[in-house]
Amino acid sequence: MCYSLSLQPSIDYRNRKTPKIHGDRAVLTSSLPTLRFPSLPERDRRKKLLLCSGGGVGSLKFDGNTPVELCGIIPRHRFRVSCSDARRTPAEVTAQPDFSEFITSERVKVVAMLALALALCNADRVVMSVAIVPLSLSRGWSKSFSGIVQSSFLWGYLISPIAGGTLVDRYGGKVVMAWGVALWSLATFLTPWAADTSLWALLAARAMVGVAEGVALPCMNNMVARWFPPTERSRAVGIAMAGFQLGNVVGLMLSPILMSQGGIYGPFVIFGLSGFLWLLVWLSATSSVPDRHPQITKSELEYIKQKQQTSTRVNKQYITGGIPPFGRLLSKMPTWAVIVANSMHSWGFFVILSWMPIYFNTVYHVNLKQAAWFSAVPWSMMAFTGYLAGFWSDLLIRRGTSITLTRKIMQSIGFIGPGIALIGLTTAKQPLVASAWLSLAVGLKSFSHLGFLINLQEIAPEYSGVLHGMCLTAGTLAAIVGTVGAGFFVELLGSFQGFILLTAILYLLSALFYNIYATGERVDFDTTA
C-alpha cells in the first residue's frame, strides 16, 4: 500500500530520522531538506510525496515540482494524509485498522462493557419514571410531589460527580466504575424494602442510586480517552452512549411487563441483580489502561500508544492528593461552553425521561404500558443515531475538518434540532405524531454527545474526570430545576406545552453559546484567563 502525503511549505523534516509508515517498516528521511517555496502562489506551494511501505528505501528527496514515487509499481490503493497530519510526529502517521480489526479489538470490548454499565445505569434510573404512575395513584401524590420523589435521584447525583471525577483521574476507571455499579445495584435492589418502610427510606434509596451513578459518565470519558486514539473516540463515545440510551428503552419497555408479573417492585429486583452479574465480568476482563490489560495484543497496544495525543505527563497533584485547580478550570470560556451545554443536555434529558410517560398518560389518555412504549421509541432512535453521528464525526476529522468545527457542527445539530422538534411536539394531536416528534428530538440530541461530551477530553485531557464531574454537577442542578419545575409549571398553568416551549428556547440559546466559546484544541489551564 502507498501513502500520499501532502506537505505545506516551511515544514522541517531534518530531525525526523525514521518515520514508521506502516507497522514496523521504517523510511529514512535523514537527507530530506527543509521545504521552502515563498515565491510560488499558495495553491502551488504544496508538494506531494508518495511513501511506500515496502523496504529498501534509503532516503527521500524532492525534485522541483515532481512528486517522488518510492513504489516499485503503481499501487492499487493509496491513503491520503492531510496537511495537519504532516506536522505530526512520525510514529503518529500510521495506517488505520480496518473494520474487522477494530470491532474485534480489546478496546471495543472495553467500550462494550462500558455501554452495558451505562445501560444498567439508565435502566435503574428510568424504572421510577414508570413506577411513579401507580405509586402516585395508590398514595394520592400530586404531580408536584411526584416530581419531588423523582428528583430524589438527582439529590444524590448532585454530590458525587466532582468527587467521582477526581477519584477516576487518580485511581482509574475500572475500580471506580466497579464501586459505582455495586452501590447503585444494591440501592435499586433494596428500593422495594425502602418503599414499604417509609417515604424517607424510599427517598434515601433513590438518592443513593444517584450518588453511585454520578461516577458512571466520568469513568466512561476517562477510559475512552486512555483506550482510544483521537480518530476513534467519536465512535467509542457513540457505542458507549448507545448503551446509555438503550438502557432507557429496556427500562421503559420491560418495567410494565415486569410489574404485571411481579408487582410494582419487580423491575427494581431484576435490574438490581443484573448489575452484580455485570460486575463479575467487569472485574475479570477489563483494566483502566491498555498497558495493564492481560489479553491485549502487542500490535494493538503499540497502535494505541502511537496514535494517542493525550498528555503523557504525570498529574502530580492527584498522586500527592492535591486539590484540582478549580479556579483555573473555571477561568476559561471553553470550560463554560461545555458546562452550559451539559446543563442544557441534562435539563432536556431528565425532563423527557421523567415526565414523558406521565405526559402521554395525561395528554393523550393512553394506559401505562402504551405510555411507556411511546416514551421508549425515541430512546431507540437516539441509540441508533448516536453511533451514526460518531462515525460521521470521525470521518470529518480524518478528512481534514478541524476538531473545533466538527464539535460545533455536532453540537449545533444536537441542540438546534431538538429545539425545533420540541416546538413541533406541542402541535401534535395524536400520540403517534407526538412520539414521532419526540423521536426526532431525542434522536438529533445524540449528536451533542459528539460535541460537548467528547470535547471534555480535548480541552483538558489531564483533568477530564474532574471537569466532567463539574459539568455533571451543574447539569444536575439544571435537571433538578427542570424536573421539579415541570411539575409546578403544569399545576400552575394546567398544560405541558408551555414548559416544552421553554425547553426548546433554552436549547437554541445554549447552541449559540457553545458555538461562540467552544474549541477543540487543548486549553492551557496552567495560567488564568
C-alpha positions as CSV (number, residue, x, y, z in Angstrom):
1,M,0.0,0.0,0.0
2,C,1.2,3.5,-0.8
3,Y,0.6,6.7,1.1
4,S,0.1,10.2,-0.4
5,L,1.4,12.8,2.0
6,S,0.7,16.5,1.2
7,L,3.3,18.8,2.7
8,Q,3.0,22.5,3.2
9,P,5.9,25.0,3.0
10,S,8.3,25.6,5.8
11,I,7.9,22.1,7.3
12,D,11.2,21.0,8.6
13,Y,11.9,17.2,8.4
14,R,15.6,17.4,9.3
15,N,15.1,15.9,12.8
16,R,12.7,13.2,11.7
17,K,15.0,10.2,11.2
18,T,12.8,7.1,10.8
19,P,9.1,7.7,10.5
20,K,7.2,4.5,10.7
21,I,4.8,4.4,7.8
22,H,3.2,1.0,8.3
23,G,3.8,-1.5,11.1
24,D,7.5,-1.8,11.8
25,R,8.8,-0.8,8.4
26,A,10.7,2.5,8.5
27,V,11.5,5.0,5.8
28,L,14.7,7.1,6.5
29,T,14.4,10.8,6.0
30,S,17.8,12.0,7.1
31,S,18.6,13.7,3.7
32,L,15.2,15.4,3.3
33,P,15.8,19.2,3.1
34,T,13.6,21.9,4.6
35,L,10.7,22.7,2.2
36,R,10.5,26.4,1.5
37,F,8.7,27.8,-1.6
38,P,8.0,31.5,-0.8
39,S,8.0,32.6,-4.4
40,L,5.2,30.3,-5.5
41,P,1.5,31.1,-5.3
42,E,-0.2,29.5,-2.3
43,R,-2.0,26.9,-4.4
44,D,1.3,25.7,-5.9
45,R,3.3,25.5,-2.7
46,R,2.1,22.1,-1.7
47,K,4.3,19.1,-2.7
48,K,3.1,15.6,-2.8
49,L,5.3,12.8,-1.5
50,L,4.3,9.2,-2.1
51,L,5.6,6.9,0.6
52,C,5.7,3.1,0.1
53,S,5.5,0.6,3.0
54,G,8.0,-1.7,1.2
55,G,11.6,-2.0,2.2
56,G,14.8,-0.9,0.5
57,V,14.3,2.8,0.6
58,G,17.4,4.8,1.5
59,S,16.2,8.4,1.6
60,L,13.5,10.8,0.4
61,K,14.3,13.6,-2.0
62,F,12.4,16.3,-3.7
63,D,13.0,17.2,-7.3
64,G,11.4,20.5,-8.2
65,N,7.6,20.2,-8.5
66,T,7.7,16.5,-9.3
67,P,6.3,14.0,-6.8
68,V,8.8,11.4,-5.8
69,E,7.3,7.9,-6.0
70,L,9.0,5.3,-3.9
71,C,6.8,2.4,-5.0
72,G,8.2,-0.2,-7.3
73,I,4.9,-0.5,-9.1
74,I,1.8,1.7,-9.4
75,P,-0.2,0.9,-6.3
76,R,-3.9,-0.1,-6.3
77,H,-4.7,1.7,-3.1
78,R,-3.5,5.0,-1.7
79,F,-4.0,6.5,1.7
80,R,-4.1,10.3,1.9
81,V,-2.7,12.1,4.9
82,S,-3.9,15.7,5.4
83,C,-1.5,18.6,5.8
84,S,-2.3,18.7,9.5
85,D,-1.1,15.1,9.8
86,A,2.2,16.1,8.0
87,R,3.1,18.1,11.2
88,R,2.6,15.1,13.4
89,T,5.4,13.0,14.8
90,P,6.4,10.1,12.6
91,A,5.0,7.5,14.9
92,E,1.6,9.0,14.5
93,V,1.5,8.6,10.7
94,T,0.2,5.0,10.8
95,A,-2.3,3.1,8.9
96,Q,-5.9,2.9,10.2
97,P,-7.2,-0.6,11.2
98,D,-10.0,-2.0,9.0
99,F,-13.4,-2.6,10.4
100,S,-12.9,-6.2,11.3
101,E,-9.7,-5.4,13.3
102,F,-11.5,-2.5,15.0
103,I,-14.6,-4.4,16.0
104,T,-12.7,-7.4,17.4
105,S,-10.1,-5.4,19.3
106,E,-9.8,-5.3,23.1
107,R,-10.6,-1.6,23.2
108,V,-14.0,-2.3,21.6
109,K,-14.7,-5.0,24.2
110,V,-13.9,-2.5,26.9
111,V,-16.2,0.1,25.5
112,A,-18.9,-2.6,25.1
113,M,-18.7,-3.3,28.8
114,L,-18.9,0.4,29.4
115,A,-22.1,0.5,27.2
116,L,-23.6,-2.3,29.3
117,A,-22.8,-0.5,32.5
118,L,-24.4,2.7,31.2
119,A,-27.5,0.7,30.0
120,L,-27.9,-0.6,33.6
121,C,-27.3,2.9,34.9
122,N,-30.3,4.3,32.9
123,A,-32.5,1.2,33.4
124,D,-32.2,1.6,37.2
125,R,-32.8,5.3,36.8
126,V,-35.8,5.2,34.5
127,V,-37.8,2.4,36.3
128,M,-39.1,5.1,38.8
129,S,-40.5,7.1,35.8
130,V,-42.8,4.1,35.2
131,A,-43.4,3.1,38.8
132,I,-44.3,6.7,39.8
133,V,-47.7,6.4,38.0
134,P,-49.1,3.6,40.1
135,L,-47.3,4.8,43.2
136,S,-48.9,8.3,42.8
137,L,-52.4,6.8,42.3
138,S,-52.1,4.4,45.3
139,R,-50.7,7.0,47.7
140,G,-52.5,10.1,46.5
141,W,-49.4,12.1,45.4
142,S,-49.9,15.3,43.4
143,K,-47.9,16.0,40.2
144,S,-45.7,18.4,42.1
145,F,-45.0,15.9,44.8
146,S,-44.4,13.2,42.2
147,G,-41.7,15.5,40.7
148,I,-40.1,15.8,44.1
149,V,-40.0,12.0,44.5
150,Q,-38.5,11.6,41.1
151,S,-35.9,14.3,41.8
152,S,-34.6,12.4,44.8
153,F,-32.3,10.6,42.5
154,L,-30.8,13.9,41.5
155,W,-30.1,14.9,45.0
156,G,-27.6,12.1,45.2
157,Y,-26.4,12.7,41.7
158,L,-25.6,16.3,42.6
159,I,-22.9,15.5,45.2
160,S,-20.9,12.7,43.6
161,P,-19.7,13.7,40.1
162,I,-16.9,16.0,41.1
163,A,-15.6,13.6,43.8
164,G,-16.1,10.7,41.4
165,G,-14.2,12.5,38.6
166,T,-11.3,13.3,40.9
167,L,-11.2,9.6,42.0
168,V,-11.3,8.3,38.5
169,D,-8.4,10.6,37.4
170,R,-6.4,9.2,40.4
171,Y,-7.4,5.5,40.6
172,G,-8.6,4.7,37.1
173,G,-12.0,3.9,35.7
174,K,-12.0,0.2,36.4
175,V,-12.1,0.5,40.2
176,V,-14.3,3.5,40.4
177,M,-16.9,2.1,38.0
178,A,-16.9,-1.2,39.8
179,W,-17.8,0.5,43.1
180,G,-20.4,2.7,41.4
181,V,-22.2,-0.3,39.8
182,A,-22.1,-2.3,43.0
183,L,-23.6,0.5,45.1
184,W,-26.4,1.6,42.7
185,S,-27.4,-2.0,42.0
186,L,-27.6,-2.6,45.8
187,A,-29.7,0.5,46.3
188,T,-32.0,-0.4,43.4
189,F,-32.4,-4.0,44.8
190,L,-33.4,-2.5,48.2
191,T,-35.8,0.0,46.9
192,P,-38.9,-2.2,47.4
193,W,-38.0,-2.7,51.1
194,A,-37.4,1.1,51.4
195,A,-40.7,2.0,49.8
196,D,-42.6,-0.3,52.2
197,T,-40.7,1.1,55.2
198,S,-41.3,4.8,54.9
199,L,-41.3,7.7,52.4
200,W,-37.9,8.9,53.7
201,A,-36.4,5.5,53.2
202,L,-37.6,5.5,49.6
203,L,-36.1,8.9,49.0
204,A,-32.8,7.9,50.6
205,A,-32.6,4.7,48.5
206,R,-33.2,6.7,45.3
207,A,-30.7,9.4,46.4
208,M,-28.1,6.6,46.9
209,V,-28.7,5.4,43.4
210,G,-27.9,8.9,42.3
211,V,-24.7,9.1,44.4
212,A,-23.4,5.9,42.8
213,E,-24.4,6.7,39.2
214,G,-22.7,10.0,39.4
215,V,-19.3,8.3,38.7
216,A,-20.5,6.4,35.6
217,L,-20.0,9.1,32.9
218,P,-16.7,10.4,34.2
219,C,-15.4,6.8,34.2
220,M,-16.6,6.3,30.6
221,N,-14.9,9.5,29.5
222,N,-11.7,8.8,31.3
223,M,-11.4,5.2,29.9
224,V,-12.3,6.3,26.3
225,A,-9.5,8.9,26.5
226,R,-7.0,6.3,27.5
227,W,-8.1,3.4,25.3
228,F,-8.9,5.2,22.0
229,P,-6.9,7.4,19.8
230,P,-8.5,10.7,18.7
231,T,-9.6,9.4,15.3
232,E,-11.7,6.7,17.1
233,R,-13.0,8.5,20.1
234,S,-16.2,9.7,18.5
235,R,-17.2,6.1,17.6
236,A,-16.2,4.9,21.0
237,V,-18.4,7.5,22.7
238,G,-21.2,6.7,20.2
239,I,-21.0,3.0,21.2
240,A,-21.0,3.8,25.0
241,M,-23.8,6.3,24.7
242,A,-25.9,3.9,22.6
243,G,-25.8,1.6,25.6
244,F,-26.8,4.5,27.8
245,Q,-29.9,5.2,25.6
246,L,-30.8,1.5,25.2
247,G,-31.0,1.4,29.0
248,N,-33.9,3.8,28.7
249,V,-35.5,1.6,26.2
250,V,-35.1,-1.6,28.3
251,G,-36.2,0.2,31.4
252,L,-39.3,1.8,29.9
253,M,-40.4,-1.3,27.9
254,L,-39.7,-4.1,30.4
255,S,-40.8,-2.3,33.5
256,P,-44.6,-2.5,32.8
257,I,-44.2,-6.2,31.8
258,L,-42.2,-7.0,35.0
259,M,-44.7,-5.1,37.0
260,S,-47.6,-7.1,35.6
261,Q,-45.8,-10.3,36.6
262,G,-44.1,-9.4,39.8
263,G,-45.9,-6.3,41.1
264,I,-44.8,-2.7,41.2
265,Y,-41.3,-3.6,42.6
266,G,-40.5,-6.4,40.2
267,P,-38.2,-4.3,37.9
268,F,-36.2,-3.0,40.9
269,V,-35.2,-6.5,41.9
270,I,-34.4,-7.7,38.4
271,F,-32.3,-4.7,37.4
272,G,-30.5,-4.7,40.7
273,L,-29.4,-8.3,40.3
274,S,-28.3,-7.7,36.8
275,G,-25.8,-5.2,38.0
276,F,-24.0,-7.8,40.1
277,L,-23.7,-10.1,37.1
278,W,-22.1,-7.4,35.1
279,L,-19.7,-6.7,37.9
280,L,-18.3,-10.3,37.8
281,V,-17.3,-9.9,34.1
282,W,-16.0,-6.3,34.5
283,L,-13.6,-7.2,37.3
284,S,-12.1,-10.2,35.4
285,A,-12.0,-8.9,31.8
286,T,-11.0,-5.2,31.9
287,S,-8.3,-2.7,33.0
288,S,-8.2,1.1,33.4
289,V,-5.4,1.5,30.8
290,P,-4.3,-0.7,27.9
291,D,-0.9,-1.4,29.4
292,R,-2.4,-3.4,32.2
293,H,-4.9,-5.4,30.1
294,P,-4.0,-9.1,30.3
295,Q,-5.3,-10.1,26.8
296,I,-4.4,-7.1,24.6
297,T,-2.1,-7.9,21.7
298,K,1.2,-6.3,21.2
299,S,0.2,-4.7,17.9
300,E,-3.0,-3.2,19.3
301,L,-1.1,-1.8,22.3
302,E,1.5,-0.2,20.0
303,Y,-1.2,1.2,17.8
304,I,-2.9,2.9,20.8
305,K,0.3,4.3,22.1
306,Q,1.4,5.6,18.7
307,K,-1.9,7.3,18.0
308,Q,-2.6,8.8,21.4
309,Q,-2.4,12.5,21.6
310,T,-3.3,13.0,25.2
311,S,-0.8,14.4,27.6
312,T,1.9,11.9,28.8
313,R,3.0,14.0,31.8
314,V,2.2,12.7,35.2
315,N,-0.6,14.5,37.1
316,K,1.3,15.2,40.3
317,Q,-1.5,16.9,42.2
318,Y,-3.5,13.7,42.1
319,I,-0.6,11.5,43.1
320,T,0.2,13.7,46.1
321,G,-3.5,14.0,47.0
322,G,-3.7,17.7,46.0
323,I,-6.8,19.6,45.1
324,P,-7.7,20.1,41.4
325,P,-7.3,23.6,40.1
326,F,-11.0,24.5,40.1
327,G,-10.3,28.3,39.8
328,R,-8.1,27.9,36.7
329,L,-10.6,25.5,35.1
330,L,-13.4,28.0,35.6
331,S,-11.3,30.9,34.3
332,K,-11.6,29.7,30.7
333,M,-14.6,30.2,28.5
334,P,-14.2,26.8,26.7
335,T,-14.9,25.3,30.2
336,W,-18.1,27.3,30.5
337,A,-19.1,26.3,27.0
338,V,-19.1,22.6,28.0
339,I,-20.7,23.4,31.4
340,V,-23.6,25.3,29.8
341,A,-24.0,22.6,27.1
342,N,-24.1,19.8,29.7
343,S,-26.6,21.8,31.8
344,M,-29.0,22.1,28.9
345,H,-28.4,18.5,27.9
346,S,-29.3,17.3,31.5
347,W,-32.3,19.6,31.6
348,G,-33.8,18.2,28.4
349,F,-32.7,14.6,29.2
350,F,-34.3,14.4,32.6
351,V,-37.5,16.3,31.7
352,I,-38.1,14.0,28.8
353,L,-37.1,10.9,30.8
354,S,-39.1,11.7,33.9
355,W,-42.2,13.3,32.5
356,M,-42.9,11.7,29.1
357,P,-44.8,8.6,30.5
358,I,-47.0,11.0,32.5
359,Y,-47.3,13.3,29.5
360,F,-48.6,10.6,27.2
361,N,-50.9,9.3,30.0
362,T,-52.3,12.7,30.8
363,V,-52.4,14.5,27.5
364,Y,-53.4,11.5,25.2
365,H,-55.1,9.3,27.8
366,V,-53.2,6.1,26.9
367,N,-52.6,3.4,29.5
368,L,-49.4,2.9,31.4
369,K,-48.0,0.2,29.1
370,Q,-48.7,2.3,26.0
371,A,-47.3,5.4,27.6
372,A,-44.1,3.6,28.4
373,W,-43.8,2.2,24.9
374,F,-44.4,5.6,23.3
375,S,-41.8,7.1,25.6
376,A,-39.3,4.3,24.8
377,V,-39.3,4.6,21.0
378,P,-37.4,7.9,21.0
379,W,-34.5,6.4,23.0
380,S,-34.2,3.6,20.5
381,M,-33.7,6.3,17.8
382,M,-31.1,8.0,20.0
383,A,-29.1,4.9,20.3
384,F,-29.1,4.4,16.6
385,T,-28.3,8.0,15.5
386,G,-25.7,8.3,18.2
387,Y,-23.4,5.7,16.6
388,L,-24.0,7.2,13.1
389,A,-23.1,10.6,14.5
390,G,-19.9,9.1,16.0
391,F,-18.9,7.5,12.6
392,W,-19.6,10.8,10.8
393,S,-17.7,12.8,13.3
394,D,-14.6,10.6,13.0
395,L,-14.9,10.7,9.2
396,L,-14.9,14.5,9.2
397,I,-11.8,14.7,11.3
398,R,-10.0,12.1,9.1
399,R,-10.8,14.1,6.0
400,G,-9.3,17.3,7.4
401,T,-12.1,19.1,9.1
402,S,-10.8,20.8,12.2
403,I,-11.8,19.3,15.6
404,T,-13.2,22.6,16.6
405,L,-15.5,22.9,13.6
406,T,-16.5,19.2,13.9
407,R,-17.5,19.6,17.5
408,K,-19.6,22.8,16.7
409,I,-21.3,21.0,13.8
410,M,-22.3,18.1,16.1
411,Q,-23.4,20.4,18.9
412,S,-25.5,22.5,16.6
413,I,-27.3,19.5,15.2
414,G,-27.7,18.1,18.8
415,F,-29.3,21.3,20.2
416,I,-31.0,23.2,17.3
417,G,-32.6,20.0,16.0
418,P,-34.3,19.1,19.3
419,G,-35.3,22.7,19.9
420,I,-37.2,22.8,16.6
421,A,-38.7,19.2,17.1
422,L,-40.0,20.1,20.6
423,I,-41.9,23.1,19.1
424,G,-43.4,20.6,16.7
425,L,-44.3,18.3,19.6
426,T,-46.5,21.0,21.1
427,T,-48.7,20.9,18.0
428,A,-49.2,17.1,17.9
429,K,-52.8,16.0,18.3
430,Q,-52.3,12.2,18.2
431,P,-49.9,10.1,20.4
432,L,-48.2,8.6,17.3
433,V,-47.5,12.0,15.9
434,A,-46.2,13.1,19.3
435,S,-44.0,10.1,19.5
436,A,-42.6,10.9,16.1
437,W,-41.7,14.5,17.0
438,L,-40.2,13.2,20.3
439,S,-38.2,10.6,18.4
440,L,-36.8,13.3,16.1
441,A,-35.9,15.5,19.1
442,V,-34.2,12.7,21.1
443,G,-32.5,11.2,18.0
444,L,-30.9,14.5,17.0
445,K,-30.0,15.2,20.6
446,S,-27.5,12.3,20.4
447,F,-25.3,14.4,18.1
448,S,-24.5,16.6,21.1
449,H,-22.5,13.7,22.6
450,L,-20.0,14.2,19.8
451,G,-20.0,17.9,20.8
452,F,-19.6,18.9,24.4
453,L,-19.2,15.4,25.8
454,I,-16.1,14.3,23.9
455,N,-14.9,17.9,23.9
456,L,-14.0,17.4,27.6
457,Q,-11.2,15.0,26.7
458,E,-9.8,17.5,24.1
459,I,-9.6,20.7,26.1
460,A,-8.4,19.1,29.3
461,P,-7.1,15.5,28.9
462,E,-5.3,15.6,32.3
463,Y,-8.4,16.9,34.1
464,S,-11.1,15.1,32.0
465,G,-12.6,13.3,35.0
466,V,-12.9,16.2,37.4
467,L,-14.0,18.6,34.6
468,H,-16.7,16.1,33.7
469,G,-17.7,15.9,37.3
470,M,-18.1,19.7,37.4
471,C,-20.2,19.6,34.3
472,L,-22.4,16.9,35.7
473,T,-22.9,18.8,39.0
474,A,-24.0,21.9,37.1
475,G,-26.2,19.7,34.8
476,T,-27.8,18.0,37.8
477,L,-28.7,21.4,39.3
478,A,-30.4,22.2,36.0
479,A,-32.1,18.8,35.9
480,I,-33.5,19.3,39.4
481,V,-34.9,22.7,38.4
482,G,-36.3,21.2,35.2
483,T,-37.8,18.0,36.8
484,V,-39.3,19.7,39.9
485,G,-40.2,22.9,37.9
486,A,-42.1,20.9,35.3
487,G,-44.5,19.6,38.0
488,F,-45.2,23.0,39.5
489,F,-45.4,24.6,36.0
490,V,-48.1,22.1,34.9
491,E,-50.0,22.6,38.1
492,L,-50.0,26.4,37.8
493,L,-50.7,26.6,34.1
494,G,-52.5,23.3,33.6
495,S,-50.5,22.4,30.5
496,F,-47.3,20.7,29.5
497,Q,-46.9,22.7,26.2
498,G,-45.6,25.9,27.8
499,F,-42.8,24.1,29.6
500,I,-41.9,22.2,26.4
501,L,-41.7,25.6,24.5
502,L,-39.4,27.0,27.3
503,T,-37.1,23.9,26.9
504,A,-37.0,24.5,23.1
505,I,-35.9,28.1,23.6
506,L,-33.2,27.1,26.1
507,Y,-31.8,24.5,23.5
508,L,-31.4,27.2,20.9
509,L,-29.7,29.7,23.2
510,S,-27.3,27.0,24.5
511,A,-26.3,26.1,21.0
512,L,-25.5,29.7,20.3
513,F,-23.3,30.0,23.5
514,Y,-21.4,26.8,22.6
515,N,-20.7,27.9,19.1
516,I,-19.3,31.2,20.3
517,Y,-16.9,29.9,23.0
518,A,-16.1,26.3,22.4
519,T,-12.8,25.0,21.0
520,G,-11.5,21.6,20.0
521,E,-7.9,22.5,20.9
522,R,-6.2,21.8,24.2
523,V,-6.6,24.7,26.7
524,D,-3.8,25.9,28.8
525,F,-5.1,25.6,32.4
526,D,-1.7,26.4,34.0
527,T,-2.5,30.1,33.8
528,T,-5.7,32.1,34.5
529,A,-7.5,34.0,31.8
